Amino acid sequence: MPSPQSRLSLSVGLDDNWQACSNQSTDEWGQTFGTYHDSAGNPLVNETLFPSMEGMVQHAHELNLTAGWYGNNCLCRETNGDDPKYYVGDVKAIRRFGFDGIKLDACGAHLDVEMYSDLIDGREISLEASPADQKSSEKSTSTSKYPWDNHEGSNGNKVKEVTAQATQAIAKPVLIENCHWGTAKPFAPTATWCPWHVYRTSMDVMSSFASVVRNLQTVVPYADAGLSRPGCWAYPDMLEIGTDYEDSASAQRNAMALKLVKEKMKTQSKMMKALAVDEANMTKALADHEVNGTKLHNLADDEVNLSWQVDQGLSLVEQATHFHAWAIASSPLVLSHDVTDSAISDAVWPLISNPEVLEVNSAWAGHSGSPFYNSNATIDTLRLWNCCEDWQGAKGPPTIPSEQYWYKPLKTDGTRTAVLLMNHGDATSDLSLTFADIPGVKCTTCHVRDIVARKDLGTFTNTYIAQSVESHAASFLMISPEPLADASVRRRGHASKKASAAAVLAAEELLVAQDLR
């Protein structure tokens, strides 16, 4: 599948609420349903908010940005069928407006990312599946070609084809993001099949450290299976950098967390009623870790644990760990803060523009990055309002190791390997790294460089100890047999803020994508 060729690209993404929603209704959970396509399948734009999509995209291009769009929307969920005309209409609109990418969410009925990919690339589509397609073992965990369970009312005797006009290829590569939260088919690639460039492995990330590290764990199975790779990157949702850029005192954060959790508990009566538990007994049920004989995950009822469960913001230390973890996991780096706020942009700029961190993120030497050490001690990461649900991979695990070490090779021969030593625990800790434990590293006497400080730390034999790593902080290192002879990265310095200011200020979401070939 063709894709953008640049090694490093900057893109602005338009997300939800661009659509003109009709026949709108809201259910008891606050979800909005309706339609934003006309009878021919063409998407309808709210022209009061967006008087010229073409003009907006052109403006992005003038700022040397690519422009991404958003489909299968959540604020106006279309569940009125999965007719190909909607896919055709969306792809025609991508072509007409000039967008360079599209994020496909999982809220509506238009879930077939492969059909979007085929239409974008100009391939004719048919909903006539062969028995071999339906029984394909390779795709059984994700999808077969235009799977019947993704197309309402379709069956093996019903065929729908689109015209040659509809399958006219878009002249330029279009980046496709599969935002199916790691749950809605199709969401997982195979070793030979990936009709998208980026795919979500997780539910939505929240601005809390527990949510960040929980989402991070969802990419691990894909990385270990070799399913996060150039042209098909696993993605644990966007970055929460700059969403709370002032370091708050932990006591204040915990007090706010407790308040928010109590408010959240009041909204959960329907969930508790389904379990025959009224609100008066909710707190007791949670404290006892049991509902009508069903054991809940262990969740201590104290302010420290409650502070992990809510969207209370990240400290600067936590933001740095967040960014570096996404970098070593080869995740696309999508900023979600208000980039027009100069105070926030100034605060996060040194973090997001470090060339050595970006080099780790964009490098490819056969592995996308994953943990190689997990401590026996664990930390509880459950959100309170998910306490009664069984763990699924896309939601992240209920507990994580208090110490976790990640690695990513930058050279296939093991001569350059990035390592991230993460302290998820509540106390400052010395983190000991044994070189022999790092996959692919052959040196026993190794040179260690601090990637964040961009400083050589020296040569060490067998082990290196990162001393006094703060709670929720990490040490980001480069391990090599000797000091790097090529100092080009060191000489480049931070990316020019002046040169990039227009791009940064124009973007609501800034995508730093790896080699998407």
VMD Tcl script that draws the C-alpha trace (Angstrom):
set ca {
  {0.00 0.00 0.00}
  {1.50 3.40 -0.94}
  {2.28 5.68 1.96}
  {4.00 8.95 2.76}
  {7.71 8.65 2.05}
  {9.21 11.26 4.35}
  {11.27 9.96 7.24}
  {9.96 12.66 9.54}
  {6.69 14.44 8.82}
  {4.65 17.09 10.57}
  {0.89 16.96 10.25}
  {-2.10 18.82 11.62}
  {-5.13 16.65 12.34}
  {-8.78 17.75 12.31}
  {-10.69 15.53 14.73}
  {-14.41 15.24 15.52}
  {-17.24 17.79 15.26}
  {-16.58 18.98 11.69}
  {-19.79 17.28 10.54}
  {-23.31 18.58 10.09}
  {-25.30 16.11 12.17}
  {-28.98 15.49 11.38}
  {-31.62 13.23 12.92}
  {-29.72 13.68 16.14}
  {-30.56 11.85 19.35}
  {-28.80 11.25 22.65}
  {-29.00 8.07 24.69}
  {-29.05 7.71 28.47}
  {-25.25 7.53 28.54}
  {-24.80 10.85 26.73}
  {-23.75 9.31 23.40}
  {-24.94 11.23 20.33}
  {-26.41 9.38 17.35}
  {-27.50 10.65 13.96}
  {-26.25 10.90 10.39}
  {-23.75 13.16 8.64}
  {-23.98 11.70 5.11}
  {-26.53 12.52 2.43}
  {-28.55 9.88 0.60}
  {-25.75 9.40 -1.94}
  {-23.19 8.75 0.80}
  {-21.39 12.11 0.69}
  {-20.23 13.52 4.06}
  {-21.93 16.73 5.17}
  {-19.69 19.47 6.60}
  {-20.79 22.04 9.17}
  {-19.96 25.03 7.00}
  {-20.60 27.48 9.83}
  {-17.58 26.08 11.66}
  {-15.64 25.04 8.53}
  {-16.62 27.29 5.61}
  {-13.87 25.88 3.39}
  {-12.25 22.51 3.99}
  {-10.19 22.99 0.83}
  {-8.97 26.37 2.07}
  {-8.02 24.95 5.48}
  {-6.02 22.11 3.90}
  {-4.34 24.52 1.51}
  {-3.35 26.73 4.44}
  {-1.78 23.73 6.19}
  {0.19 22.91 3.05}
  {1.42 26.50 2.83}
  {2.82 26.02 6.35}
  {4.65 22.86 5.18}
  {2.25 20.65 7.11}
  {0.28 17.70 5.87}
  {-3.38 17.66 6.88}
  {-5.33 14.76 8.36}
  {-9.08 14.23 8.58}
  {-11.41 12.12 10.76}
  {-14.10 9.57 9.93}
  {-16.58 7.08 11.43}
  {-17.22 9.82 13.95}
  {-18.19 9.60 17.62}
  {-20.14 12.83 18.17}
  {-22.69 11.81 15.54}
  {-22.59 8.01 15.57}
  {-23.95 6.55 12.36}
  {-25.34 3.08 12.95}
  {-27.77 3.04 10.00}
  {-25.94 0.45 7.95}
  {-22.59 -0.20 6.38}
  {-23.34 0.43 2.71}
  {-20.22 0.96 0.55}
  {-21.64 4.30 -0.64}
  {-20.51 5.85 2.65}
  {-16.96 4.62 2.15}
  {-17.00 5.84 -1.45}
  {-18.37 9.23 -0.40}
  {-15.71 9.66 2.28}
  {-12.87 8.76 -0.10}
  {-14.20 11.14 -2.75}
  {-14.23 13.87 -0.10}
  {-10.63 13.11 0.92}
  {-9.69 13.54 -2.74}
  {-11.79 16.68 -3.19}
  {-10.62 18.47 -0.04}
  {-6.98 17.45 -0.51}
  {-6.39 15.72 2.84}
  {-3.18 13.73 3.28}
  {-4.47 11.34 5.93}
  {-7.54 10.08 7.74}
  {-8.16 8.79 11.26}
  {-10.92 6.18 11.24}
  {-12.65 5.83 14.60}
  {-14.80 2.93 15.82}
  {-17.97 4.69 16.97}
  {-20.11 4.23 13.89}
  {-20.90 1.36 11.52}
  {-18.19 2.09 8.96}
  {-15.52 -0.16 10.40}
  {-13.95 -1.75 7.34}
  {-10.55 -0.07 7.16}
  {-9.48 -2.40 4.36}
  {-12.32 -1.15 2.16}
  {-11.20 2.44 2.79}
  {-7.64 1.43 1.90}
  {-8.70 -0.28 -1.33}
  {-10.77 2.71 -2.40}
  {-7.98 5.17 -1.59}
  {-5.53 3.09 -3.61}
  {-7.92 2.73 -6.53}
  {-8.72 -0.98 -6.22}
  {-12.20 -2.16 -7.17}
  {-14.15 -3.61 -4.27}
  {-16.75 -6.34 -4.08}
  {-18.60 -7.74 -1.11}
  {-18.69 -11.20 -2.66}
  {-16.55 -13.30 -0.34}
  {-15.24 -16.73 -1.20}
  {-15.34 -19.61 1.31}
  {-11.56 -19.36 1.50}
  {-11.84 -15.72 2.51}
  {-14.35 -16.52 5.24}
  {-12.23 -19.32 6.64}
  {-8.87 -17.54 6.44}
  {-7.02 -18.60 9.56}
  {-4.39 -15.90 9.12}
  {-6.99 -13.15 9.46}
  {-9.37 -14.88 11.83}
  {-8.40 -12.67 14.78}
  {-9.01 -9.49 12.77}
  {-10.93 -9.78 9.54}
  {-11.23 -11.45 6.18}
  {-11.71 -9.42 3.02}
  {-14.78 -7.24 3.73}
  {-15.91 -9.50 6.59}
  {-19.58 -10.32 6.82}
  {-19.83 -9.52 10.51}
  {-18.68 -5.96 9.75}
  {-21.36 -5.36 7.08}
  {-24.89 -5.20 8.42}
  {-27.29 -7.24 6.32}
  {-24.62 -8.69 4.03}
  {-24.32 -12.36 3.27}
  {-22.62 -14.65 0.83}
  {-25.46 -14.38 -1.72}
  {-25.58 -10.60 -1.73}
  {-23.07 -8.71 -3.83}
  {-22.43 -4.97 -3.88}
  {-19.94 -3.44 -6.27}
  {-18.81 0.13 -6.77}
  {-18.19 1.82 -10.09}
  {-14.84 2.45 -11.74}
  {-15.33 6.14 -11.02}
  {-15.50 5.43 -7.30}
  {-12.27 3.43 -7.40}
  {-10.19 6.16 -9.01}
  {-6.99 6.22 -6.98}
  {-6.09 9.29 -4.95}
  {-3.07 10.76 -6.70}
  {-0.96 11.09 -3.57}
  {-0.29 8.77 -0.62}
  {-2.86 9.02 2.20}
  {-1.91 8.04 5.75}
  {-4.57 5.80 7.33}
  {-4.95 5.59 11.12}
  {-7.00 2.65 12.39}
  {-8.48 4.06 15.61}
  {-10.45 0.96 16.65}
  {-9.20 1.09 20.28}
  {-7.71 -2.41 20.06}
  {-11.21 -3.93 20.30}
  {-13.40 -3.28 17.24}
  {-12.61 -5.48 14.25}
  {-10.50 -5.03 12.27}
  {-7.95 -3.77 14.79}
  {-4.88 -6.05 14.55}
  {-2.57 -6.65 11.60}
  {-0.93 -9.93 10.69}
  {2.61 -10.61 9.53}
  {1.56 -10.08 5.90}
  {-1.59 -7.94 6.11}
  {-1.94 -4.35 7.32}
  {-4.23 -2.07 5.27}
  {-3.38 0.96 7.40}
  {-0.22 2.78 8.55}
  {-0.97 3.39 12.24}
  {-3.27 1.41 14.53}
  {-4.57 2.02 18.04}
  {-3.85 -0.75 20.53}
  {-5.66 0.84 23.48}
  {-8.70 2.61 24.78}
  {-8.49 6.41 25.17}
  {-5.55 7.67 27.19}
  {-6.27 9.96 30.13}
  {-4.13 12.67 31.62}
  {-2.98 10.56 34.55}
  {0.20 8.57 35.00}
  {-1.70 5.33 35.62}
  {-3.52 5.70 32.31}
  {-0.29 6.49 30.48}
  {1.64 3.44 31.70}
  {-1.42 1.21 31.36}
  {-1.89 2.22 27.72}
  {1.82 1.74 27.10}
  {1.51 -1.94 28.01}
  {-1.03 -2.52 25.22}
  {1.63 -2.23 22.49}
  {3.81 -4.95 24.01}
  {2.12 -8.02 22.49}
  {2.26 -6.43 19.04}
  {5.91 -5.41 19.42}
  {6.94 -8.84 20.67}
  {5.14 -10.48 17.72}
  {6.84 -8.18 15.22}
  {3.53 -6.56 14.28}
  {4.65 -2.97 14.93}
  {6.87 -2.19 11.97}
  {7.52 0.34 9.18}
  {4.24 1.09 7.46}
  {2.21 -0.50 10.27}
  {2.94 1.14 13.63}
  {1.23 0.22 16.90}
  {-0.04 3.28 18.77}
  {-1.26 3.52 22.42}
  {-3.15 6.79 21.73}
  {-1.99 10.39 21.62}
  {0.30 12.24 24.01}
  {-0.89 14.07 27.11}
  {2.11 16.40 27.02}
  {1.28 19.98 28.04}
  {-2.17 19.16 29.36}
  {-1.10 20.11 32.89}
  {2.36 21.67 32.59}
  {2.69 23.02 36.12}
  {4.08 20.61 38.70}
  {1.43 20.38 41.41}
  {2.08 19.36 44.99}
  {1.08 15.73 45.44}
  {-1.25 16.59 48.31}
  {-3.20 18.99 46.11}
  {-3.35 16.46 43.30}
  {-4.55 13.73 45.60}
  {-7.25 15.95 47.08}
  {-8.47 16.87 43.61}
  {-8.34 13.21 42.57}
  {-10.44 12.15 45.53}
  {-13.03 14.80 44.72}
  {-13.24 13.74 41.09}
  {-13.47 10.06 41.94}
  {-16.34 10.71 44.33}
  {-18.14 12.65 41.60}
  {-17.47 9.82 39.17}
  {-18.88 7.29 41.62}
  {-22.17 9.18 41.72}
  {-22.63 8.68 37.98}
  {-22.26 4.92 38.08}
  {-25.67 3.93 39.43}
  {-26.62 2.16 36.21}
  {-23.54 -0.03 36.31}
  {-24.19 -0.87 39.94}
  {-27.90 -1.52 39.30}
  {-26.89 -4.06 36.69}
  {-25.03 -5.80 39.48}
  {-27.93 -5.32 41.92}
  {-25.93 -2.94 44.09}
  {-27.37 0.43 45.02}
  {-25.31 3.59 45.39}
  {-25.45 3.47 49.17}
  {-23.53 0.19 49.14}
  {-21.16 1.08 46.30}
  {-18.34 2.31 48.53}
  {-18.60 -0.74 50.78}
  {-18.61 -3.06 47.78}
  {-15.46 -1.45 46.46}
  {-13.79 -1.52 49.85}
  {-14.63 -5.22 50.24}
  {-13.47 -5.90 46.66}
  {-16.63 -7.95 46.13}
  {-20.06 -7.52 44.53}
  {-22.64 -10.23 45.22}
  {-19.93 -12.81 45.63}
  {-17.95 -11.64 42.57}
  {-14.43 -10.61 43.48}
  {-13.23 -7.24 42.24}
  {-9.66 -6.31 41.51}
  {-7.78 -5.14 44.59}
  {-8.24 -1.38 44.82}
  {-7.24 0.28 48.08}
  {-9.62 3.01 49.12}
  {-7.13 5.76 49.87}
  {-6.20 9.08 48.34}
  {-2.88 7.90 46.93}
  {-4.47 5.13 44.88}
  {-7.46 7.26 43.96}
  {-5.11 9.87 42.53}
  {-4.11 7.31 39.90}
  {-7.64 6.75 38.69}
  {-8.65 10.11 37.26}
  {-7.78 12.66 34.60}
  {-5.94 14.94 36.99}
  {-3.02 15.94 34.79}
  {0.66 15.01 34.58}
  {3.59 16.58 36.35}
  {6.56 17.67 34.22}
  {8.43 14.57 35.34}
  {5.53 12.34 34.31}
  {5.23 14.12 30.97}
  {8.88 13.43 30.24}
  {8.46 9.73 31.07}
  {5.33 9.64 28.91}
  {7.10 11.17 25.89}
  {10.21 9.01 26.22}
  {8.14 5.84 26.60}
  {6.18 6.60 23.42}
  {9.48 7.35 21.67}
  {11.15 4.04 22.57}
  {7.95 2.15 21.65}
  {8.15 3.61 18.10}
  {4.73 5.16 18.58}
  {3.61 8.08 16.43}
  {3.95 11.19 18.57}
  {0.68 13.14 18.49}
  {0.47 16.27 20.62}
  {-2.95 17.16 22.02}
  {-2.34 20.39 23.93}
  {-3.29 23.92 22.89}
  {-0.28 24.80 20.74}
  {-1.46 28.41 20.48}
  {-0.70 28.82 24.20}
  {2.87 30.11 24.20}
  {3.41 29.33 27.89}
  {2.63 25.65 27.36}
  {4.58 25.48 24.09}
  {7.63 27.06 25.72}
  {7.41 24.62 28.64}
  {7.24 21.48 26.50}
  {9.51 22.52 23.63}
  {12.80 21.19 25.07}
  {11.08 17.86 25.67}
  {9.44 17.37 22.28}
  {12.29 18.75 20.16}
  {15.23 16.71 21.54}
  {16.84 15.28 18.35}
  {18.33 12.25 20.10}
  {14.92 11.23 21.43}
  {13.34 11.72 18.00}
  {16.14 9.67 16.46}
  {15.29 6.75 18.76}
  {11.62 7.09 17.85}
  {12.19 7.06 14.08}
  {14.98 4.45 13.90}
  {14.30 0.96 12.57}
  {16.67 -1.95 13.16}
  {14.23 -4.84 13.18}
  {12.38 -4.28 16.46}
  {9.98 -1.53 17.52}
  {10.87 -1.56 21.23}
  {9.52 -3.52 24.20}
  {10.24 -4.35 27.86}
  {13.04 -6.75 28.75}
  {12.76 -6.47 32.54}
  {9.73 -6.27 34.84}
  {10.11 -6.13 38.62}
  {8.15 -8.53 40.81}
  {6.69 -5.63 42.78}
  {3.60 -4.17 41.12}
  {1.49 -1.02 41.13}
  {-2.32 -0.90 40.85}
  {-3.49 1.04 37.79}
  {-7.22 0.37 37.72}
  {-9.66 3.13 37.00}
  {-12.32 2.99 39.68}
  {-15.21 2.93 37.20}
  {-13.77 -0.13 35.44}
  {-13.37 -2.08 38.67}
  {-16.00 -4.66 37.84}
  {-14.80 -5.43 34.32}
  {-12.49 -8.23 33.33}
  {-9.16 -7.03 32.02}
  {-8.85 -6.83 28.24}
  {-5.60 -6.03 26.47}
  {-6.89 -2.77 25.00}
  {-7.76 -1.44 28.46}
  {-4.31 -2.17 29.83}
  {-3.51 -4.43 32.74}
  {-4.89 -3.83 36.26}
  {-1.35 -3.89 37.64}
  {2.04 -3.00 36.22}
  {5.57 -3.63 37.50}
  {6.87 -0.90 39.75}
  {10.10 -0.95 37.72}
  {10.12 -1.67 33.99}
  {13.02 -1.50 31.52}
  {12.48 -1.06 27.78}
  {14.93 -1.44 24.91}
  {15.03 -0.60 21.21}
  {17.95 -1.40 18.88}
  {19.19 1.39 16.62}
  {21.68 -0.90 14.85}
  {21.03 -4.49 13.81}
  {24.44 -5.59 15.10}
  {23.66 -4.46 18.66}
  {26.22 -1.65 18.67}
  {23.62 1.03 19.48}
  {20.66 0.25 21.72}
  {18.35 2.68 23.49}
  {17.23 1.72 26.99}
  {14.53 3.35 29.14}
  {14.62 2.58 32.86}
  {11.17 3.44 34.24}
  {10.31 3.91 37.93}
  {6.53 3.51 38.21}
  {6.68 3.29 42.00}
  {5.86 5.88 44.63}
  {9.42 6.41 45.92}
  {12.77 7.48 44.51}
  {14.84 4.47 43.57}
  {18.25 3.40 42.22}
  {17.69 1.44 38.99}
  {20.34 -1.16 38.21}
  {20.92 -2.19 34.59}
  {22.85 -5.36 33.70}
  {24.18 -5.13 30.15}
  {23.89 -8.88 29.57}
  {20.11 -8.62 30.11}
  {19.61 -6.24 27.17}
  {18.60 -8.22 24.05}
  {21.20 -7.98 21.30}
  {23.81 -6.10 23.33}
  {27.14 -7.93 23.18}
  {29.46 -5.64 25.12}
  {30.22 -6.39 28.76}
  {32.13 -3.14 29.11}
  {29.75 -0.62 27.57}
  {29.61 3.10 27.01}
  {26.54 4.83 28.44}
  {25.10 8.10 27.16}
  {22.23 10.11 28.67}
  {19.91 10.73 25.72}
  {17.86 13.42 27.46}
  {20.78 15.44 28.80}
  {22.76 14.61 25.63}
  {25.74 13.83 27.78}
  {28.23 10.94 27.84}
  {28.20 9.27 31.25}
  {31.28 7.07 30.79}
  {32.25 3.42 30.36}
  {31.01 0.75 32.77}
  {31.62 -2.97 33.19}
  {28.70 -5.40 33.47}
  {26.27 -2.97 35.11}
  {25.21 0.64 35.25}
  {23.16 2.12 38.11}
  {20.89 5.09 37.48}
  {20.89 6.70 40.89}
  {17.98 8.43 42.61}
  {15.40 8.12 39.85}
  {12.32 9.96 41.07}
  {8.88 8.40 41.39}
  {7.26 8.23 37.93}
  {10.53 9.31 36.29}
  {12.80 7.41 33.91}
  {16.41 7.31 32.79}
  {16.82 7.30 28.99}
  {20.16 5.85 27.88}
  {22.10 4.84 24.78}
  {24.26 1.74 25.20}
  {27.18 1.14 22.82}
  {30.55 -0.67 22.91}
  {32.37 2.67 22.79}
  {31.62 6.39 22.49}
  {29.86 7.12 19.23}
  {32.25 8.19 16.49}
  {29.47 9.92 14.55}
  {28.64 13.05 16.51}
  {26.26 14.46 13.91}
  {23.25 14.08 16.17}
  {25.04 15.83 19.00}
  {25.99 18.76 16.77}
  {22.53 19.30 15.35}
  {21.11 20.72 18.55}
  {17.43 21.15 19.28}
  {15.20 21.73 16.29}
  {14.95 25.39 15.41}
  {12.03 26.86 17.29}
  {11.99 29.91 15.08}
  {11.85 27.87 11.88}
  {9.15 25.61 13.21}
  {7.04 28.18 15.06}
  {4.49 28.59 12.29}
  {4.00 24.85 11.99}
  {3.67 24.36 15.72}
  {1.26 27.22 16.19}
  {-0.85 26.07 13.27}
  {-1.29 22.55 14.57}
  {-3.89 21.33 17.02}
  {-2.38 17.89 16.87}
  {1.25 17.52 15.79}
  {2.13 14.14 14.38}
  {5.78 13.15 14.34}
  {5.58 9.97 12.30}
  {8.34 7.48 11.66}
  {9.36 6.14 8.30}
  {5.97 5.07 6.97}
  {7.28 3.15 3.97}
}
mol new
graphics top color blue
foreach p $ca { graphics top sphere $p radius 0.5 }
foreach p [lrange $ca 0 end-1] q [lrange $ca 1 end] { graphics top cylinder $p $q radius 0.2 }
display resetview
